[in-house]
Amino acid sequence: MSATETPALSRRHRLFAAGFRAIAASRADLWLGPVARGRGLILTFHHVRPEPPAAYAPNGLLAITPDFLDRTVTLVRKRGFEIIALDAVPERLARGGRPFAVLTFDDGYRDNAEHAAPVLRRHDAPWTLFVTSAFASGHGRLWWLELERAIGRLDRVRVPDGDLDLPARDATEKTGAFAAVYRHLRAGPEARLLAVIAGLCAEAGLVPGRLAADLCLSWSELRDLGRDPRVTFGAHTISHPMLAKHDAAVARREIEAGRARIAAELGRPVTHLSYPVGDPTSAGRREFALARDLGFATAVTTRPGHLFGGHAAHLHALPRVSVNGHHQTEAALSALLSGVPFLAWNRGRRLNVD
């Protein structure tokens, strides 16, 4: 086990890595791929940066290197996928044809412009950046990063009403504390999550809401990036809430006003949506219906899987395939492109739209 992982996380990622290696060794990605692979897939990225992860980096799964992005685009094309813009997905799902891949980046991080955009320009690859409007305005709560930084400064982490009192003296203990607090807070209301993390930030001498200005592209920077015709901007709400944990009026306002702000600032229509967090606890039938009723052409989740013909009738509940920073290997990427892992993860289902 590395010093950066708790035992549970280590087991999980070792299992994933072992599964990817087994698929590669058996060549199941080649012989089972034609059955498992759909008409296309949407890849999800977050950070792209050259720095190696620190010993304590609980959000390391969200970051890949520019070199791995380069290798990803190369392998995607080598495996026969055509890289297309998200705008083309509805038609391609409806009529079929050559397998396709879409490249999407969530949240609007500055490193996407600094390190991802040059790679994608060299490959002449279209891509979509989903923008959280509050982050582009220099505020908003990147709470998962606030939690990481607060625990990074603390020697002990206490959440009294959660019965958590955890040591955080070194990288191993800090990683374990992050995992425990994250699990506990994600299971409850979002207001409590934000309040507890704000309290930990205060204890650590940090100011909540300051990270967006440091890490995310400003409106001016987004306009500069938008001069590249390969870039499509999508909406990622106002403040990045887990929409399903809020009432319908809040969810609608987050989606609708987030899109309107992006369109006004960047001077272009915004026709695609990414649900923040995007798992079944954050986006479900109600959110899918909201996106459809608000006129989005597509909306993407983080539910894992390839795209099949049946998704043409569920364009507001599209799955994606996350490119995980813990698994920056050709074996992992080949497995994901084949669709084979999703046979087990989705219990044989091609659609997961409930």
N, C-alpha and C positions, 0 to 999 in steps of 0.2 A: 504494500500500500504506500502511495506517495504521501508526503507530508501535507499535501493540499486537500486531501479527501477524508471525509468521515468514513467509517467502515461501511455504512449503508450506501453512500454514494460510490465508494470504491467498488463494491459488489455490483452495483447497477451498471456502472460504466464498463467494468470488466466483462460482465455478461454481454453487453452490447458489442464490445470489441471482439469477444469470442464468437458471437453470432456472425459478425461481418467477416471474420477470418474463415469461418466454416463455410459460408456461402461462397467466398472466393476460392477456397481449396477444393470444394466440390464442383465448382463452376456452375453452381445453381443459378447465378445471375445470368448465365448464357442460355442454359437449357430450360430453365423454368421461367425466365424473364418474359418470353413471348406470351405466356399465359397470365403472368402477374402484372405485366406492364399495361398501363392504360393508354389512352390516346395522347396523353401528355402529362406534365406535372408542373407545379409551381414551387420553385425553391425559395426558402426563406433565409434571409441573412439579417444580422444586426450590425455589430461592429466589424470593421476591417482595419486592422492596424498591425504594424510590424513587430511591436514589442512582445517578447515572450511573457507568458503569465507569471505573476508573482507567486510566491509560496502560498499566500492566502489570496485566492481569486474565485470566490464562490459563483460569480457570474461569468466565469471563463467560458462556459458553453455558448455564450452569446458573441464570442469574438473569434474570427479567423484571420490568418495573415493574408496580405496581398498575394503572396506566392501561391497559397492554397486556392484563393479565388481564381487565379490564373489557371492553375491545374484543373480546377472544377470546370471552368468554361471550355477548356481544351477537351476534357474527357466527355463532357456533355455532347459536344459535336462529334467526337470520335465514335460515340455509341449511337449515332444516327439521329439525334434530336436536332430539330431546327429551333433556334432561339428566336422567339417571337415576342412582340409587345403584348401586354395584357389586353389591349383593345381588341386584339384578334382572337381572343379565346372563345367568345360565344360562337362565332362562325365555325371555328375549327372543331369545337365539340360537336356541333350540329352535323357537320359534313364529313368528319374524319379526315384521313389522309396521313401524311408523314408525321411520326411522333414529334411532339413539340415540347419545349421547356420555356418557362417564364422565370425571370430573375426579379425577386422583390426584396426590398430592404425596409425594415420597420423603424419608426420613431423619428428619423431625420438627423442622424448623428453627423457631426462635422467630418469624422474620419471617412465617411462614405464618399464625400467630395474629394478629400485629400488622397485617399489610398485605393478606394474601389473604382471611382470614375476613370482614372488613367488606365487601369487594367481593362475595363469594359470598352473604353475608346479604342485601345489597341486591337481588341477582338471585334470591333464594330458590332457590339451586342446591345440590343435595347434592354432597358431595365426600368423598374418602377420604384419610386421612393414614396413611402407612406409617411405623411407629415402630421405630427401632433401640433396643433396650432399654438397651444400655450408654450410648448417647448421652443418653437420658432420665435415666440415673443420674448423669450429669455426668462420665463418663469414656469411654474408647473412642477410637479413632484415626480422625479425619477426615483421612486421610493425604494426600488430594489437595489439601486446603487447607493442611495442614502444609508440603507441598512448595512450594506457591505462596508461603507466607509466608517460609519459609527462604530461597528463592532471592531473594525481595524484599529480604532483608537482606544477602545476600552479593554480593561483586564477582566472585567466581570460583566455579565449581561443579565439584567433582572427585568422580568415582566410579571409584576406581582399578581395581577388578576388572572394570569395564565399559569401560575405556579411554576414559573421558570426562573431558575437562579443558576446560571451557567458560568464556568470559568472560561476566560478568553485570553490566556496568557501567551499562547504561541499559535502558529499557523493551524495546527491540527485542532486545537480547542476552539479557535475562532471559526473555523469552517464548520465544526460541529454545532456551535452556538448559532451561526447563521442558519443552518439547515433546520434546527429546531424552532427558532423564532419564525422563520419564513413559513414553515408548515402550519404552525399555530395561528399566525395572523391571516394566512390565506383562507383558512377554514371559517373565519368570522366576517363580520361586516367590514366594508372598506373604510368607513369613517374611523373605526377603531384601529385598523391597520395603520392609517396615516397618522393618527394621534400617538400611537405607541412609538412609531419610528421617529416622529418629531421629538418625543421625549428623549429617546436614545441619542438623537442628534444633539439636543441641548446638553445632555450629560457629557457628550464627547466634544463639545465646543464647536459644533457645526451648525449652520443655518439652513433649515429645510428650504427647498425651492431654489437654491443657488446653482445647482449643477447644470441646469438646462442651458444657461448662458455660456458655461464653459464647454459643454460637450455637444450641443446641438447647433445646427445651421440656423443663422438668423434669416429673416425675410430677404434681406439684401443678398446674402450668400445663396439663398435658394433661387433668387432671380438670376444670379450669375450662372448657377448650375443649369438652370432651365434654358440657357442658350444652346445647350447640347440637344440636338433633335432626338437623340436616343432616349432621353429621360422623359418619363411620364410621372406626374405627381398624383398621388392618391390621398384620400383622407384617412386619418387615424384618430378622429374625434378631437375635442378641445383639450381635455386634460388626461387622457389615457385611463379612464375608469374601467373596471370590470362591469360592463354594461348590465349584465343579468342580475347584478346585486342592487340595482337601482330601479326606481319606478319608471313606468313607460315614458312619462313626460321628460324626466331627466335624460333617459337614454336617447329619446328623439332629439332633444336640444343638443346633446353632445355630438351626435352624428351630423345633424343638419347645420348647426352653427359652425362646427369645425370645418365642414366642406365650404361653407360660404366665406369664411375668413381666408382660406387658402385661395379660393377662386379670386377674391378681391385683391389679395396681396400679389398674386402671381399673374393675374390677368389671363387666365385660361380656365376652361371648364374642368371640373373634377368629377370623374364618372366611376371611380373605383374606391372601394372602402376596405380597410383592414380592421377587424375587430381587435381592440387591445386585449392582450393575453390570449384570447381567441380559443380557449378550450371550452368544453361543454359547461363549465361553471361560470363562464364569462360571456358566452354568446350561444343562444339557442333559437328556438323557433320564433320567439317574439322579435329578437334582433334581426333575424333573417327577413321577417315580414316588414320590419321598419325599413331596412335597406332597400327592399324591393319597392315599397310604397313611395320612398323618397326618390326613386328614379335612378339609382345606381345601376350601371351595366353589370358589374360583378361586385361581390364582396367575399373576402377570403378569411378563413379561420386559421387556427394552428392544429386542427385535427389532422392527423397524419394520413397520407395516402396519395395515390395517383388520381388523375382525372379520367373518367370513363364517359361513354356516350350518355348515360343516365344523368350526368351532372348538367347536361344542357337544360334540363328542367329545374335545376337547383343552383342557378348562377349566383345566388346570394348565400351559399353555404359551401363554398369551394374549399377542399382540403389543400394543405401544402406539405412540403417535405423540408424539414429544418436541416440546414447544414450546421452541424454541431461542432463547436470549437474543441471539444474533448476527443473528437474522432476525425482528425485531419489526415486521413489516409485514403489511398486509392481503393483499398478493399471496402472501406465504409461507403465511399461515394458510389462505387460500382453497385453495391448491394442496394442502396437507396434508389439509384436510377433504374434498377431492374424491377422494382416493385415487390420483390420477394419478401422482405421483412414484413410488409403490410398484410400479407396473407394471414399471418398469425396475429399481428397486433389488432387487426380489424375483424378477426374471427371469420375470415372468408368473405366479409361484406365488401362490396365495391362502393356502396353509398353509405355515408354516416351523416345524415342530415336531420336527425331528430333533436 
